[in-house]
Amino acid sequence: MAKAIFYHAGCPVCVSAEQDLLNLIPSEAVEVVHLRNEKAKVAAAEKAGVQSVPALVLSNGNVLHINFGAAIADLK
C-alpha cells in the first residue's frame, strides 16, 4: 500500500496539523514533506494537486487541503 503524503511549510498552522495528523495516522503510513526545507519536492506536490499547505495527498490520489497556511506558489 502506498503511503499518504503530508505536505507542509513549517508555519504554526502546518506544524499543528502535522501533530494532529500523526496522532491519527501511524507514522509508517504517512510521509511528511516540509516544502520550505525540500524545495525540490514542490513540483511533485503541485503535480499531485496540492494548491496550498498543509495538505494531505491520500494513497488513492485525493488531496485534502486541511487549512490555509500558504499557497503552493509562495513556496517556489
Secondary structure, DSSP 8 states (H G I E B T S, - for coil): ---EEEEE-SSHHHHHHHHHHHHHS-GGGEEEEETTT-GGGHHHHHHHT--EEEEEE-TTS-EEEEEEEEEGGGG-
